[in-house]
Amino acid sequence: MFQTLAYYATVFHRGFTAYTTQRLQALGLSFGSLFPVIYVGKHPGCTQAQLTADLGLDWGYSQRTVTKLVEEGFLTREKSGRAYHLDLSPKGQEAFQVSHQVFFDWDQQALAALDEQEREQLFALLAKATKKEANSTCMRP
């Protein structure tokens, strides 16, 4: 097979997307809703502008996603002054818990062949590579 980071990143992305989609479908969520739900769960009361900027989303995509999440009962949107503030509904809280946990569950499955020391080494190397890339692009933590 290929010995490139791009190849392995693609393999992992496909696996993570498939795993996450399966877990989220039980809640009625799509993969595209994953990060907005997690963001609002970690930043209650945020504005849509904050969510859009921090996740690096296109404004139109953000608008459609937030509107859909509000209509489906995952988010609440309250106007305060000139901005709308977003929060999780009770249904959104459940989605947040599952969405947040899916990362840990998938890691455990995907990295089952590695021992603890190998996992730590892998994460240290990935953090080092990511830091270099983060310094040369507009990536947000």
C-alpha positions in Angstrom: 0.0 0.0 0.0 0.9 3.7 0.0 3.2 5.0 2.6 1.9 8.5 2.8 0.1 10.4 5.6 -2.6 11.4 3.2 -3.4 7.7 2.5 -3.7 6.8 6.2 -5.6 10.0 7.0 -8.1 9.1 4.3 -8.5 5.6 5.6 -9.1 6.8 9.1 -11.5 9.6 7.9 -13.6 7.1 6.1 -13.7 4.7 9.0 -14.5 7.5 11.5 -17.2 8.9 9.2 -18.9 5.6 8.8 -18.7 4.7 12.5 -20.0 8.2 13.6 -22.8 8.2 11.0 -24.1 4.9 12.3 -24.0 6.1 15.9 -25.6 9.5 15.1 -28.4 8.1 12.9 -30.0 6.5 16.0 -30.5 10.1 17.3 -31.6 11.5 14.0 -28.4 13.5 13.4 -26.1 13.6 10.4 -22.3 13.6 10.4 -22.4 17.3 9.4 -24.2 18.1 12.7 -21.5 16.5 14.8 -19.2 19.5 15.3 -21.9 22.2 15.7 -23.6 20.1 18.5 -20.3 19.5 20.2 -19.4 23.2 19.9 -22.6 24.5 21.4 -22.4 21.8 24.2 -18.9 23.2 25.1 -19.9 26.8 24.6 -23.4 27.3 25.9 -24.9 30.7 25.0 -22.5 31.2 22.0 -23.7 33.1 19.0 -23.9 31.7 15.6 -21.2 34.0 14.4 -18.8 32.6 17.1 -19.7 29.0 16.1 -19.2 29.8 12.4 -15.9 31.5 12.9 -14.4 29.0 15.4 -15.4 26.0 13.3 -14.2 27.7 10.1 -17.6 27.2 8.4 -19.1 28.9 5.4 -21.9 31.3 6.7 -24.6 29.7 4.5 -23.7 26.2 5.5 -23.7 27.3 9.2 -27.1 29.0 8.8 -28.7 25.9 7.2 -27.2 23.6 9.8 -28.2 25.6 12.8 -31.7 26.2 11.4 -32.1 22.4 10.9 -30.8 21.6 14.4 -33.3 24.2 15.9 -36.2 22.8 13.8 -35.4 19.2 14.8 -35.2 20.2 18.5 -31.5 19.8 19.2 -30.7 23.5 19.7 -32.6 26.5 21.0 -32.0 29.9 19.5 -32.8 33.0 21.6 -32.5 36.6 20.5 -30.5 38.8 22.8 -29.9 42.3 21.5 -28.7 42.0 17.9 -27.5 38.4 18.2 -29.0 35.0 18.6 -27.6 32.8 21.3 -27.5 29.0 21.0 -28.0 26.4 23.6 -28.7 22.7 23.7 -32.2 21.5 24.3 -32.7 18.3 26.4 -32.6 16.3 23.1 -29.5 18.2 22.2 -27.9 17.3 25.5 -28.3 13.6 24.7 -26.9 14.2 21.2 -23.9 16.1 22.8 -23.1 13.2 25.1 -23.2 10.6 22.3 -21.3 13.0 19.9 -18.6 13.6 22.4 -18.3 10.0 23.4 -18.0 8.7 19.8 -14.5 10.1 19.5 -13.3 8.0 22.5 -15.2 4.9 21.4 -13.8 5.1 17.8 -10.3 5.6 19.1 -10.5 2.6 21.2 -11.7 0.5 18.3 -9.3 1.9 15.7 -6.2 1.7 17.9 -7.0 -1.6 19.5 -3.8 -3.1 18.0 -1.6 -0.6 19.8 -0.5 -0.8 23.4 -0.6 2.2 25.7 3.0 3.3 25.0 2.4 3.1 21.3 -0.8 5.1 21.5 1.0 7.8 23.5 3.9 7.9 21.0 1.4 8.1 18.1 -0.5 11.0 19.7 2.8 12.8 20.5 4.0 12.5 16.9 0.6 13.6 15.5 0.5 16.6 17.9 4.0 17.6 16.7 3.0 17.3 13.1 -0.3 19.2 13.7 1.4 22.0 15.6 3.7 22.7 12.6 0.8 22.7 10.2 -1.3 24.9 12.6 1.5 27.5 12.6 1.5 27.6 8.8 -2.3 27.7 8.2 -5.5 29.1 9.6 -6.4 26.1 11.7 -8.3 26.8 14.9 -8.0 24.5 18.0 
